[in-house]
Structures are given as structure tokens and as C-alpha cells.
């Protein structure tokens, strides 16, 4: 039971990051493989304003989230748009991977590799959940993941921006004829996805400390979660996150941490074979 509950809680972190993948994929059919570094950007910017005693914690978090979102929109314009000129153009994959290496090296040279304590945005102590003691911060991250998911689902269905994002994914040429720029919609999606990654980075850094490699290992698990749940469904990351994290945690408990990760990745392969679009995803014409 311990492994199951801890897996469900940890899955919230993966789901939160995976929501960024869903946002960019359903809008532009691209994925930002530098998302892990956007966790670090959010964390370090928040760390930089952490000494501003006049600014409340919410303001510090907001600045970190906003900074990550702005960098994400710029990255989309400079490194995705020029390399995604057609549905079969996959150069954006290499450009975002290249951005990942650039950002992690810049952050390492600027901030060093040692963890730096954030000092705020942390829920202290533990909480009992179904008789299992869990870390309050990780539980808080899981709650935030659920809240973000609900907001994205409602926004995509009942707001004009959400309708435009879905329309852009379905037929960007028709959207253009309506006077709406698909690039602008894509930039908004990338900004929002990067902001969510920045939020995840701040909340996770409050627990483990801010480091340039903060999101490196999370990125792999988050992408696996996105694949399992489906990259075309905002509910997918929650389902995928819970399933993947529980399988990894139970596997780690039974046969060791290394094999737990292997079992988790085997789950990804099984889902791809049985249902390539993911458990909650729907078939779309892929970009690759």
C-alpha cells in the first residue's frame, strides 16, 4: 500500500510536466524536449527574487512562472517555427534538444551544480493518506496537478482561446483564413506549457533544491506519462502519471529501483503496441 500511495502522489509531478507536452502537441503537433530545463528556469528565477522581502511568496512564484513562459514563447518563435514548416518536418525535435543542452550548460556555468535551497513555497511536514505517511510538498504538487488539469480541460472547452487551440491543431489553414495566426496560437501554447513547467520546477525545487539538472530525470518520466495517457487528452497525464508512477514504485519496492524504472518503460512499450495514441488519446495525424 505504501508503494501505491507514494506512486500516486509522485505521479502528480510527472503529470504536471506532461501537461506541457499535451498543450504543445494538440496545438502545433510539436513537443518541447527542453521542458526539463524550464523547470530549472522557473526555480532559479524564483530563487533570484527570493530575497525580496517585500514581495509575498505568491508574487515570487508568479515571477518565476512568468519568466519560464516568456522564454518558452521566444523558444517557439526562434527554434520551433523555422523548423516545423510542414507536417513532415521534424527538425524542431533537434532544435529543442539542442536548446536543452544550451540551457543546462548556461545554468550550470551561471549557478553551479550544487543544489540551492529555495526557502519558500514549501509545505513542511508529512500527511497521513489512507494510513500511509506522505510528504506534504509532494502531496501539494499532486493537488496542483489536478487543479491545472481541470483548468486546462475547462479552458479548452469553454473559452475562445481553447477553441482556437483545438481548431489550430485540426486545420491551421482554416484558422488562418479566419484571420487568426496559427503561430500566435502556438506561441501562447508554448508560453503556457513552459509556465506550467516553471511552476512544477519551483514546487519541486522547494523540496529538493534548485539545480541546473532539476528536470533532467523528470523529463523522461513525464514524457513516458504523456505517451501512456495520450498526448491529445488533458486527462491523459493524470491517468498516465498515476499508472506509471505506481508501477515504478511497486516495481522498485519488489525488485529494486533500477528494475522499477525498467518495468515503467516496458509499460510504455506495451501501451504503444496496444494503443499507440495512449489510453485516453485519440488518433491524430502525427508529425513524425
C-alpha positions as CSV (number, residue, x, y, z in Angstrom):
1,X,0.0,0.0,0.0
2,X,2.9,2.4,0.8
3,X,4.3,2.0,-2.8
4,X,0.8,2.6,-4.4
5,X,0.1,5.7,-2.4
6,X,3.6,7.2,-2.8
7,X,3.3,6.4,-6.5
8,X,0.0,8.2,-6.9
9,X,1.5,11.2,-5.1
10,X,4.7,11.2,-7.2
11,X,2.7,10.8,-10.4
12,X,1.3,14.3,-9.8
13,X,4.7,15.8,-10.5
14,X,5.1,13.8,-13.7
15,X,1.5,14.7,-14.8
16,X,2.1,18.4,-14.2
17,X,5.1,18.4,-16.5
18,X,3.4,16.2,-19.1
19,X,0.5,18.7,-19.4
20,X,3.0,20.9,-21.2
21,X,3.6,18.2,-23.8
22,X,-0.1,17.9,-24.4
23,X,-0.6,21.6,-24.7
24,X,2.1,22.0,-27.4
25,X,1.2,18.8,-29.2
26,X,-2.5,19.4,-29.6
27,X,-1.8,23.0,-30.8
28,X,1.3,22.7,-33.0
29,X,2.0,18.9,-33.2
30,X,5.4,19.6,-31.7
31,X,6.9,18.8,-28.3
32,X,9.5,20.9,-26.4
33,X,12.2,18.5,-25.4
34,X,13.9,21.2,-23.4
35,X,11.0,21.2,-20.9
36,X,13.2,19.9,-18.2
37,X,15.3,23.0,-18.3
38,X,12.2,25.2,-18.0
39,X,11.7,23.6,-14.6
40,X,15.2,24.9,-13.7
41,X,14.5,28.4,-15.2
42,X,11.4,28.8,-13.1
43,X,13.2,27.6,-10.0
44,X,16.3,29.8,-10.5
45,X,14.3,33.0,-11.3
46,X,12.2,32.4,-8.2
47,X,15.4,31.9,-6.3
48,X,16.7,35.1,-7.6
49,X,13.8,37.1,-6.3
50,X,13.6,35.1,-3.1
51,X,15.5,37.8,-1.2
52,X,12.8,40.5,-2.0
53,X,11.3,40.5,1.4
54,X,8.6,43.0,0.3
55,X,7.2,40.5,-2.2
56,X,4.9,37.8,-1.0
57,X,5.5,34.1,-1.8
58,X,2.8,34.1,-4.4
59,X,4.5,37.0,-6.2
60,X,7.9,35.3,-6.2
61,X,6.3,32.1,-7.7
62,X,4.4,34.2,-10.3
63,X,7.6,35.9,-11.4
64,X,9.4,32.5,-11.9
65,X,6.4,31.1,-13.8
66,X,6.1,34.2,-16.0
67,X,9.8,34.1,-16.8
68,X,9.6,30.5,-17.9
69,X,6.6,31.3,-20.0
70,X,8.3,34.2,-21.8
71,X,11.4,32.1,-22.6
72,X,9.1,29.3,-23.9
73,X,7.3,31.7,-26.3
74,X,10.7,33.0,-27.6
75,X,12.0,29.5,-28.0
76,X,8.9,28.6,-30.0
77,X,9.4,31.5,-32.4
78,X,13.1,31.1,-32.9
79,X,13.6,27.3,-32.6
80,X,10.3,25.6,-33.5
81,X,8.6,27.8,-36.1
82,X,11.6,27.9,-38.6
83,X,12.0,24.1,-38.3
84,X,8.4,23.0,-38.5
85,X,7.4,24.3,-41.9
86,X,5.4,21.2,-42.9
87,X,3.7,18.2,-41.3
88,X,6.7,16.0,-42.1
89,X,9.4,18.5,-41.0
90,X,10.8,17.1,-37.7
91,X,13.8,19.4,-37.4
92,X,12.1,21.0,-34.4
93,X,13.0,17.9,-32.4
94,X,16.7,18.5,-32.9
95,X,16.4,22.2,-32.2
96,X,14.6,21.7,-28.9
97,X,17.0,19.0,-27.8
98,X,19.8,21.4,-28.7
99,X,18.2,24.1,-26.6
100,X,18.1,21.7,-23.7
101,X,21.9,21.3,-23.8
102,X,22.4,25.0,-24.2
103,X,20.2,25.9,-21.3
104,X,21.7,23.3,-18.9
105,X,25.2,24.5,-19.7
106,X,24.3,28.1,-19.3
107,X,22.6,27.4,-15.9
108,X,25.5,25.3,-14.7
109,X,28.1,28.0,-15.5
110,X,25.9,30.7,-14.0
111,X,24.6,29.0,-10.9
112,X,26.9,26.0,-10.3
113,X,25.8,22.3,-10.0
114,X,25.1,22.3,-6.2
115,X,21.5,22.4,-5.0
116,X,20.4,25.8,-3.7
117,X,17.7,26.0,-1.1
118,X,14.6,27.9,-2.3
119,X,13.4,28.8,1.2
120,X,9.7,29.4,0.3
121,X,6.7,27.7,-1.5
122,X,7.2,24.6,0.6
123,X,4.7,22.7,2.7
124,X,6.5,21.5,5.8
125,X,6.0,18.1,7.3
126,X,4.0,15.0,6.4
127,X,0.4,14.0,6.0
128,X,-1.4,10.6,6.5
129,X,-3.1,9.4,3.4
130,X,-5.0,6.1,3.5
131,X,-2.9,5.2,6.5
132,X,0.4,6.0,4.6
133,X,2.6,8.9,5.6
134,X,3.4,11.0,2.6
135,X,5.5,14.2,2.1
136,X,3.2,17.3,2.2
137,X,5.1,19.0,-0.5
138,X,4.7,16.1,-2.9
139,X,1.0,15.9,-2.0
140,X,0.6,19.6,-2.7
141,X,2.2,19.1,-6.1
142,X,-0.3,16.3,-6.9
143,X,-3.1,18.6,-5.9
144,X,-1.8,21.4,-8.1
145,X,-1.5,18.9,-11.0
146,X,-5.2,18.1,-10.6
147,X,-6.2,21.8,-10.4
148,X,-4.1,22.6,-13.5
149,X,-5.7,19.7,-15.4
150,X,-9.2,20.8,-14.5
151,X,-8.4,24.4,-15.6
152,X,-7.0,23.2,-18.9
153,X,-10.0,21.0,-19.6
154,X,-12.5,23.7,-18.8
155,X,-10.4,26.3,-20.7
156,X,-10.1,24.2,-23.8
157,X,-13.9,23.6,-23.9
158,X,-15.4,26.8,-22.8
159,X,-13.0,29.6,-23.7
160,X,-12.3,31.2,-27.1
161,X,-8.6,30.6,-26.6
162,X,-9.2,26.9,-26.0
163,X,-11.4,26.7,-29.1
164,X,-8.7,28.4,-31.2
165,X,-6.0,26.0,-29.9
166,X,-8.1,23.0,-30.9
167,X,-9.0,24.5,-34.3
168,X,-5.4,25.2,-35.0
169,X,-4.5,21.6,-34.3
170,X,-7.2,20.4,-36.6
171,X,-6.8,22.8,-39.6
172,X,-4.3,25.6,-39.3
173,X,-5.1,26.9,-42.8
174,X,-8.7,27.3,-42.0
175,X,-7.7,29.2,-38.8
176,X,-5.5,31.5,-41.0
177,X,-8.4,32.2,-43.3
178,X,-10.4,33.3,-40.2
179,X,-7.7,36.0,-39.6
180,X,-6.0,34.2,-36.7
181,X,-2.3,33.5,-36.8
182,X,-1.5,29.8,-36.0
183,X,2.0,30.9,-35.0
184,X,0.5,33.2,-32.4
185,X,-1.7,30.4,-31.0
186,X,1.4,28.2,-30.9
187,X,3.4,30.8,-29.1
188,X,0.6,31.1,-26.5
189,X,0.5,27.3,-26.1
190,X,4.3,27.2,-25.7
191,X,4.3,30.0,-23.2
192,X,1.6,28.3,-21.1
193,X,3.3,24.9,-21.3
194,X,6.6,26.5,-20.2
195,X,4.9,28.4,-17.4
196,X,3.4,25.1,-16.1
197,X,6.9,23.6,-16.3
198,X,8.3,26.6,-14.4
199,X,5.6,26.1,-11.7
200,X,6.5,22.5,-11.4
201,X,10.1,23.4,-11.1
202,X,9.5,25.9,-8.3
203,X,7.4,23.5,-6.3
204,X,9.9,20.6,-6.8
205,X,12.9,22.9,-6.0
206,X,11.3,23.9,-2.8
207,X,11.6,20.2,-1.8
208,X,15.0,19.2,-3.3
209,X,16.7,22.4,-4.1
210,X,17.3,24.3,-7.3
211,X,19.9,22.8,-9.7
212,X,20.5,23.1,-13.4
213,X,19.6,19.4,-13.8
214,X,16.4,19.7,-11.8
215,X,14.2,18.5,-14.6
216,X,16.5,16.1,-16.5
217,X,15.2,12.9,-14.9
218,X,11.7,14.2,-14.5
219,X,11.5,14.9,-18.3
220,X,11.9,11.2,-19.2
221,X,9.2,10.1,-16.8
222,X,6.9,12.9,-17.8
223,X,7.2,12.0,-21.5
224,X,6.5,8.4,-20.6
225,X,3.4,9.6,-18.7
226,X,2.3,11.6,-21.7
227,X,2.7,8.6,-24.1
228,X,0.8,6.3,-21.7
229,X,-2.1,8.7,-21.0
230,X,-2.2,10.2,-24.6
231,X,-0.8,13.4,-26.0
232,X,-4.2,14.5,-27.2
233,X,-6.0,14.4,-23.9
234,X,-5.6,16.8,-20.9
235,X,-6.9,14.0,-18.6
236,X,-4.3,11.7,-20.0
237,X,-1.3,12.9,-17.9
238,X,-3.2,12.3,-14.7
239,X,-4.1,8.8,-15.7
240,X,-0.7,8.1,-17.2
241,X,1.1,9.7,-14.2
242,X,-0.8,7.6,-11.7
243,X,-0.3,4.3,-13.6
244,X,3.4,4.9,-14.5
245,X,4.5,6.1,-11.0
246,X,2.6,3.3,-9.2
247,X,4.1,0.6,-11.5
248,X,7.6,2.1,-11.0
249,X,7.2,2.4,-7.2
250,X,5.8,-1.1,-6.8
251,X,8.5,-2.5,-9.0
252,X,11.2,-0.6,-7.1
253,X,9.8,-1.9,-3.8
254,X,9.6,-5.5,-5.0
255,X,12.8,-5.9,-7.2
256,X,14.9,-2.8,-6.8
257,X,14.9,0.8,-8.0
258,X,16.7,0.0,-11.3
259,X,14.3,-2.7,-12.3
260,X,11.4,-0.5,-11.2
261,X,12.4,2.1,-13.9
262,X,12.8,-0.7,-16.5
263,X,9.3,-2.0,-15.7
264,X,7.9,1.5,-16.1
265,X,9.5,1.9,-19.5
266,X,8.2,-1.6,-20.5
267,X,4.7,-0.3,-19.7
268,X,5.3,2.5,-22.2
269,X,6.2,-0.1,-24.9
270,X,3.1,-2.2,-24.1
271,X,0.8,0.8,-24.4
272,X,2.4,1.9,-27.7
273,X,1.9,-1.6,-29.1
274,X,-1.7,-2.0,-27.9
275,X,-2.9,1.6,-28.2
276,X,-0.4,3.9,-29.9
277,X,-2.5,7.1,-29.3
278,X,-2.4,6.4,-25.5
279,X,-5.0,5.3,-23.1
280,X,-7.2,8.4,-23.3
281,X,-5.8,9.8,-26.6
282,X,-7.5,9.9,-29.9
283,X,-5.9,9.2,-33.3
284,X,-4.3,12.2,-35.0
285,X,-2.1,12.6,-38.0
286,X,1.4,12.5,-36.4
287,X,4.1,15.0,-37.3
288,X,6.9,12.4,-37.4
